[in-house]
Amino acid sequence: MDASQSTTQTDAAGEYDGSAWVIELDDQAAGVAFAVRGGVRFAAADTRFWALDGERFASVAKAHAAVRRLARLRPQPGDVGRFWSASPSR
């Protein structure tokens, strides 16, 4: 690439500017926030966060807050018995 070419990329809609941030939770990638016109768009890297995939947020901080909220709402594998074993006793 020569110096006259821009390093900024755009997507098909012309809104991605080439900046991206990995959003981590407990040292694991939850997803990537891509800068778009007016904020960021979230792309999930972990199935626990597919509900947020494609969502647009005003900032990386707001996307990270949404990841943290969703993580609190969903039981973790070790928590399944505590949350889902409410079957009646016989």
KEKOLRO-840726 format. One record per atom (N, C-alpha, C): residue number from 1; atom name; x, y, z. Coordinates in nm, 4 decimals. Atoms other than C-alpha are relative to their C-alpha. Layout:
BEGIN
   badren   lose          u          v          w
      NUM     CA          X          Y          Z
...
//
This chain:
BEGIN
   badren   lose          u          v          w
        1      N     0.0861    -0.1162     0.0000
        1     CA     0.0000     0.0000     0.0000
        1      C     0.0910     0.1228     0.0000
        2      N    -0.0833    -0.1198    -0.0006
        2     CA     0.1507     0.3354    -0.0890
        2      C    -0.0608     0.1044     0.0923
        3      N     0.0393    -0.0990    -0.1008
        3     CA     0.1263     0.6410     0.1355
        3      C    -0.1261     0.0776    -0.0364
        4      N     0.1182    -0.0770     0.0386
        4     CA    -0.1539     0.7984    -0.0669
        4      C    -0.1302    -0.0750     0.0232
        5      N     0.1212     0.0784    -0.0223
        5     CA    -0.3962     0.5149     0.0065
        5      C    -0.0416     0.0065     0.1462
        6      N     0.0532    -0.0057    -0.1354
        6     CA    -0.6191     0.5306     0.3099
        6      C     0.0071    -0.1368     0.0651
        7      N     0.0023     0.1258    -0.0742
        7     CA    -0.5873     0.2647     0.5789
        7      C    -0.1384    -0.0274     0.0575
        8      N     0.1365     0.0172    -0.0494
        8     CA    -0.9534     0.3134     0.6679
        8      C    -0.0771    -0.0878    -0.0969
        9      N     0.0819     0.0889     0.0815
        9     CA    -1.1859     0.0406     0.5448
        9      C    -0.1457     0.0335     0.0244
       10      N     0.1435    -0.0151    -0.0212
       10     CA    -1.5601     0.0579     0.4943
       10      C    -0.0678    -0.1306    -0.0365
       11      N     0.0757     0.1192     0.0350
       11     CA    -1.8166    -0.2190     0.4864
       11      C    -0.0929     0.0325    -0.1160
       12      N     0.0901    -0.0195     0.1138
       12     CA    -2.0835    -0.2623     0.2199
       12      C    -0.0923     0.1197     0.0197
       13      N     0.0886    -0.1134    -0.0272
       13     CA    -2.3009    -0.0017     0.3900
       13      C     0.0783     0.1299     0.0143
       14      N    -0.0824    -0.1188    -0.0106
       14     CA    -2.0056     0.2372     0.4120
       14      C     0.0107     0.0564     0.1397
       15      N    -0.0014    -0.0567    -0.1338
       15     CA    -2.0160     0.2665     0.7898
       15      C     0.1150    -0.0462     0.0877
       16      N    -0.1116     0.0490    -0.0826
       16     CA    -1.7186     0.0651     0.9256
       16      C     0.1245     0.0803    -0.0333
       17      N    -0.1156    -0.0854     0.0280
       17     CA    -1.4135     0.2886     0.9660
       17      C     0.1341    -0.0678     0.0225
       18      N    -0.1252     0.0723    -0.0176
       18     CA    -1.1522     0.0207     1.0450
       18      C     0.0447    -0.0154     0.1438
       19      N    -0.0376     0.0113    -0.1409
       19     CA    -1.1320     0.0614     1.4236
       19      C    -0.0820    -0.1109     0.0655
       20      N     0.0692     0.1091    -0.0685
       20     CA    -1.2168    -0.2348     1.6445
       20      C     0.0626    -0.0218     0.1372
       21      N    -0.0448     0.0272    -0.1360
       21     CA    -1.1916    -0.3294     2.0130
       21      C    -0.0529    -0.1361     0.0427
       22      N     0.0431     0.1278    -0.0563
       22     CA    -1.2019    -0.6737     2.1728
       22      C    -0.0608     0.0293     0.1367
       23      N     0.0663    -0.0142    -0.1297
       23     CA    -1.4478    -0.6837     2.4619
       23      C     0.0157    -0.1318     0.0733
       24      N    -0.0266     0.1204    -0.0785
       24     CA    -1.3401    -0.9297     2.7283
       24      C    -0.0810     0.0000     0.1287
       25      N     0.0654     0.0203    -0.1285
       25     CA    -1.5145    -1.0700     3.0307
       25      C     0.0727    -0.1151     0.0661
       26      N    -0.0778     0.1023    -0.0710
       26     CA    -1.3097    -1.2660     3.2852
       26      C     0.1115    -0.0558    -0.0876
       27      N    -0.1146     0.0355     0.0849
       27     CA    -1.0101    -1.2696     3.0473
       27      C    -0.0350    -0.0879    -0.1193
       28      N     0.0418     0.0725     0.1202
       28     CA    -1.2125    -1.4311     2.7663
       28      C    -0.0717     0.0968    -0.0920
       29      N     0.0633    -0.0890     0.0977
       29     CA    -1.3224    -1.2597     2.4462
       29      C    -0.1492    -0.0283    -0.0074
       30      N     0.1454     0.0100     0.0148
       30     CA    -1.6961    -1.1959     2.4487
       30      C    -0.0379     0.0368    -0.1427
       31      N     0.0284    -0.0446     0.1352
       31     CA    -1.6875    -1.0190     2.1140
       31      C     0.0893     0.1151    -0.0395
       32      N    -0.0763    -0.1120     0.0540
       32     CA    -1.5536    -0.7341     1.9066
       32      C    -0.0968     0.1144    -0.0280
       33      N     0.0780    -0.1198     0.0300
       33     CA    -1.6880    -0.3798     1.8857
       33      C     0.0678     0.0708    -0.1167
       34      N    -0.0514    -0.0669     0.1191
       34     CA    -1.6406    -0.2286     1.5391
       34      C    -0.0565     0.1410    -0.0057
       35      N     0.0457    -0.1386     0.0104
       35     CA    -1.6544     0.1486     1.5012
       35      C    -0.0848     0.0162    -0.1256
       36      N     0.0902    -0.0316     0.1111
       36     CA    -1.9472     0.2524     1.2828
       36      C    -0.0486     0.1426     0.0206
       37      N     0.0520    -0.1362    -0.0102
       37     CA    -2.1051     0.5861     1.2126
       37      C    -0.0946     0.0093     0.1196
       38      N     0.0871    -0.0212    -0.1146
       38     CA    -2.2568     0.7029     1.5411
       38      C     0.0208    -0.0947     0.1164
       39      N    -0.0231     0.0904    -0.1120
       39     CA    -2.1088     0.4362     1.7701
       39      C     0.0812    -0.1220    -0.0378
       40      N    -0.0678     0.1266     0.0296
       40     CA    -2.0006     0.0718     1.7565
       40      C    -0.1046    -0.1079    -0.0250
       41      N     0.0844     0.1170     0.0229
       41     CA    -2.1508    -0.2531     1.6319
       41      C     0.0716    -0.1194     0.0627
       42      N    -0.0566     0.1141    -0.0717
       42     CA    -2.0972    -0.5676     1.8423
       42      C    -0.0095    -0.1267    -0.0838
       43      N    -0.0022     0.1315     0.0644
       43     CA    -1.9951    -0.9014     1.6890
       43      C     0.0416    -0.1015     0.1060
       44      N    -0.0262     0.0974    -0.1058
       44     CA    -2.0154    -1.1938     1.9323
       44      C     0.1098    -0.0980    -0.0407
       45      N    -0.1051     0.0989     0.0197
       45     CA    -1.7114    -1.4182     1.9665
       45      C    -0.0275    -0.1247     0.0838
       46      N     0.0348     0.1072    -0.0925
       46     CA    -1.8734    -1.6437     2.2266
       46      C    -0.1519    -0.0204    -0.0091
       47      N     0.1429     0.0295     0.0163
       47     CA    -2.2113    -1.8181     2.1979
       47      C    -0.0859     0.0596     0.1113
       48      N     0.0775    -0.0600    -0.1100
       48     CA    -2.3168    -1.6752     2.5359
       48      C    -0.0475     0.1409    -0.0334
       49      N     0.0312    -0.1389     0.0316
       49     CA    -2.3323    -1.3329     2.3709
       49      C    -0.0634     0.0178    -0.1373
       50      N     0.0662    -0.0092     0.1308
       50     CA    -2.5112    -1.4148     2.0455
       50      C    -0.1211     0.0922     0.0029
       51      N     0.1166    -0.0884    -0.0101
       51     CA    -2.8123    -1.2209     2.1725
       51      C     0.0368     0.1452    -0.0310
       52      N    -0.0462    -0.1369     0.0262
       52     CA    -2.6023    -0.9037     2.1320
       52      C     0.0613     0.0149    -0.1394
       53      N    -0.0667    -0.0035     0.1303
       53     CA    -2.4553    -0.9964     1.7916
       53      C    -0.0732     0.0926    -0.0970
       54      N     0.0575    -0.0932     0.0962
       54     CA    -2.5110    -0.7168     1.5410
       54      C    -0.0618     0.1238     0.0622
       55      N     0.0597    -0.1169    -0.0671
       55     CA    -2.6413    -0.4723     1.8018
       55      C     0.0918     0.1206    -0.0116
       56      N    -0.0745    -0.1254     0.0071
       56     CA    -2.5345    -0.1105     1.7768
       56      C    -0.0072     0.0686     0.1361
       57      N    -0.0097    -0.0696    -0.1282
       57     CA    -2.4177     0.0806     2.0846
       57      C     0.0624     0.1370    -0.0219
       58      N    -0.0526    -0.1359     0.0117
       58     CA    -2.3300     0.4466     2.1409
       58      C     0.1508     0.0054     0.0231
       59      N    -0.1433    -0.0003    -0.0302
       59     CA    -1.9820     0.3553     2.2700
       59      C     0.0464    -0.1419     0.0348
       60      N    -0.0569     0.1279    -0.0424
       60     CA    -1.7475     0.0678     2.3508
       60      C    -0.0393    -0.0277     0.1451
       61      N     0.0367     0.0167    -0.1410
       61     CA    -1.8227     0.1254     2.7201
       61      C    -0.1432    -0.0515     0.0137
       62      N     0.1399     0.0467    -0.0069
       62     CA    -2.1966     0.0771     2.6581
       62      C    -0.0118    -0.1439    -0.0507
       63      N    -0.0007     0.1385     0.0478
       63     CA    -2.1295    -0.2429     2.4597
       63      C     0.0539    -0.0924     0.1090
       64      N    -0.0582     0.0806    -0.1078
       64     CA    -1.9117    -0.3728     2.7443
       64      C    -0.0993    -0.0151     0.1145
       65      N     0.1016     0.0069    -0.1058
       65     CA    -2.1852    -0.2883     2.9960
       65      C    -0.1101    -0.0993    -0.0369
       66      N     0.1029     0.0952     0.0451
       66     CA    -2.4369    -0.4868     2.7866
       66      C     0.0506    -0.1432     0.0128
       67      N    -0.0602     0.1333    -0.0149
       67     CA    -2.1992    -0.7855     2.7844
       67      C    -0.0042    -0.0414     0.1464
       68      N     0.0023     0.0324    -0.1437
       68     CA    -2.1671    -0.7687     3.1637
       68      C    -0.1416    -0.0292     0.0485
       69      N     0.1401     0.0237    -0.0405
       69     CA    -2.5467    -0.7420     3.2071
       69      C    -0.0463    -0.1374    -0.0466
       70      N     0.0437     0.1287     0.0538
       70     CA    -2.6092    -1.0415     2.9810
       70      C     0.0668    -0.1157     0.0732
       71      N    -0.0716     0.1058    -0.0728
       71     CA    -2.3442    -1.2484     3.1599
       71      C    -0.0626    -0.0246     0.1367
       72      N     0.0654     0.0168    -0.1310
       72     CA    -2.5203    -1.1845     3.4927
       72      C    -0.1340    -0.0705    -0.0122
       73      N     0.1323     0.0593     0.0182
       73     CA    -2.8545    -1.2980     3.3488
       73      C     0.0038    -0.1475    -0.0352
       74      N    -0.0075     0.1382     0.0493
       74     CA    -2.7342    -1.6279     3.2044
       74      C     0.0762    -0.0882     0.0976
       75      N    -0.0711     0.0910    -0.0899
       75     CA    -2.6442    -1.9209     3.4277
       75      C     0.1243    -0.0569    -0.0683
       76      N    -0.1224     0.0627     0.0478
       76     CA    -2.2927    -2.0608     3.3891
       76      C    -0.0137    -0.1512     0.0150
       77      N     0.0128     0.1469    -0.0077
       77     CA    -2.2376    -2.4379     3.3393
       77      C    -0.0011    -0.0549     0.1426
       78      N    -0.0022     0.0481    -0.1377
       78     CA    -2.1543    -2.4886     3.7089
       78      C    -0.1220     0.0420     0.0806
       79      N     0.1166    -0.0517    -0.0714
       79     CA    -2.4683    -2.2983     3.8097
       79      C    -0.1299    -0.0696    -0.0393
       80      N     0.1234     0.0581     0.0541
       80     CA    -2.7196    -2.5117     3.6175
       80      C    -0.0840    -0.0664     0.1079
       81      N     0.0761     0.0671    -0.1040
       81     CA    -2.8195    -2.7270     3.9147
       81      C    -0.0661     0.0973     0.0953
       82      N     0.0540    -0.0979    -0.0937
       82     CA    -2.8692    -2.4250     4.1355
       82      C    -0.1190     0.0737    -0.0593
       83      N     0.1063    -0.0770     0.0629
       83     CA    -3.0921    -2.2462     3.8831
       83      C    -0.1135    -0.0844    -0.0558
       84      N     0.0986     0.0733     0.0792
       84     CA    -3.2746    -2.5258     3.7042
       84      C    -0.0468    -0.1317     0.0628
       85      N     0.0442     0.1263    -0.0590
       85     CA    -3.3312    -2.8140     3.9489
       85      C    -0.1161     0.0206     0.0964
       86      N     0.1143    -0.0303    -0.0847
       86     CA    -3.6601    -2.6907     4.0852
       86      C    -0.1149    -0.0969    -0.0247
       87      N     0.1076     0.0966     0.0221
       87     CA    -3.8518    -3.0096     4.0053
       87      C    -0.0626    -0.0392     0.1345
       88      N     0.0661     0.0337    -0.1279
       88     CA    -4.1112    -3.1052     4.2683
       88      C     0.0465    -0.1344     0.0529
       89      N    -0.0363     0.1276    -0.0640
       89     CA    -4.0168    -3.3781     4.5164
       89      C    -0.1204    -0.0908     0.0028
       90      N     0.1113     0.0969    -0.0076
       90     CA    -4.2207    -3.6939     4.5228
       90      C     0.0073    -0.0773     0.1276
//
